[in-house]
């Protein structure tokens, strides 16, 4: 009888270990699926493993959701556009260095009016 009790205890322990392994494998599969969906939308990871174009908090929220909700949320995200012309990112078609393309006025009356503002 004690032999059967020992076998039951061993099997119970083995079952619990297998459940833990299954839960870990399910979590890894979910993470892989969400990362694949993000990659499909155009998001990339850098050398450190951080996502580019999406912040870490958003990724953590996606990982905490179930797969269907995460897929829906990923569908509403848009990856940053690569290769935008620099003039679109500069202020008033500036040089791209953050300086305005409007030079200082050469007319003294305009310069005086701007100085009084």
Secondary structure, 3 states (H helix, E strand, C coil): CHHHHHHHHHHHHHHHHHHHHHHHHHHHHHHHHHHHHHHHCCCEECCCCCEECCCHHHHHHHHHCCHHHHHHHHHHCCCCCCCCCHHHHCCCCCCCCCCCCCCCCCCHHHHHHHHHC
